[in-house]
Amino acid sequence: MLTYQDCLGLCDLTEDEIRAIAEHEHLPELVALELGQYLAQTADGQRAIRRMILDDIDAAEAANDYEKAIRLKATMKHFIDTHPDNPKLLAKNA
């Protein structure tokens, strides 16, 4: 039987990225991990994840939870740095 940590080790996302998806979609973290891994495989899916994180940042700022907003902004930066919009196009240009 696979644990959450086992699945996380096989995923292209960080725990913070998965947590942001879980919060946005109101899902358990394991389900968010599965959804995130699926979405991270395409440019459209990567844009959807970015939108979720941005929405979470907006919600944190609206609630005056600036510490959470800062953590989510760091999560967004990491996601952008590690998930280009379309990896297939980037590979062709390399």
C-alpha positions in Angstrom: 0.0 0.0 0.0 1.3 3.4 -1.0 1.4 6.2 1.6 0.9 9.9 0.9 4.7 10.4 1.3 5.3 7.6 -1.3 2.9 9.3 -3.8 4.5 12.7 -3.0 7.9 11.2 -3.9 6.5 10.2 -7.4 4.9 13.6 -8.0 6.2 16.5 -10.0 4.8 19.0 -7.4 5.9 20.0 -4.0 3.9 19.6 -0.8 3.1 23.3 -0.8 1.9 23.2 -4.4 -0.4 20.3 -3.5 -1.6 22.0 -0.4 -2.6 25.1 -2.5 -4.5 22.9 -4.9 -6.3 21.1 -2.0 -7.3 24.4 -0.5 -8.5 25.9 -3.7 -10.5 22.8 -4.8 -11.6 21.8 -1.3 -10.1 18.4 -1.7 -8.2 16.0 0.6 -4.4 16.4 -0.1 -4.1 12.9 -1.6 -6.8 13.7 -4.2 -5.2 17.1 -4.8 -1.9 15.3 -5.4 -3.5 13.2 -8.1 -5.2 16.1 -9.7 -2.1 18.2 -9.6 0.1 15.5 -11.1 -2.4 15.1 -13.9 -2.6 18.9 -14.5 1.1 19.4 -14.4 1.6 17.3 -17.5 0.1 19.9 -19.9 0.5 23.6 -20.5 -3.2 24.2 -19.9 -3.0 22.2 -16.7 0.0 24.2 -15.5 -1.9 27.4 -16.2 -4.8 26.0 -14.2 -2.5 25.3 -11.2 -1.1 28.9 -11.5 -4.6 30.3 -11.4 -5.4 28.2 -8.3 -2.4 29.5 -6.5 -3.1 33.1 -7.5 -6.7 32.7 -6.2 -5.4 31.3 -2.9 -3.0 34.3 -2.7 -5.9 36.7 -3.3 -8.0 34.9 -0.6 -5.2 35.1 1.9 -4.7 38.8 1.3 -8.5 39.4 1.5 -8.4 37.7 4.9 -5.4 39.8 5.9 -3.4 36.6 6.4 -0.2 38.0 5.0 2.0 35.3 6.3 0.0 32.8 4.3 0.1 35.1 1.2 3.9 35.3 1.5 4.1 31.4 1.7 1.8 31.1 -1.3 3.9 33.6 -3.3 7.0 31.6 -2.6 5.0 28.5 -3.8 4.0 30.3 -7.0 7.6 31.3 -7.7 8.8 27.8 -7.3 6.0 26.4 -9.5 6.8 28.9 -12.2 10.5 28.2 -12.0 10.0 24.4 -12.3 7.0 24.2 -14.7 7.3 26.1 -17.9 4.1 26.6 -19.9 4.9 24.1 -22.5 7.9 21.9 -22.0 7.6 20.3 -25.4 8.0 23.7 -27.1 11.0 24.5 -24.9 12.7 21.2 -25.8 12.3 22.0 -29.5 14.0 25.4 -29.0 16.9 24.0 -27.0 
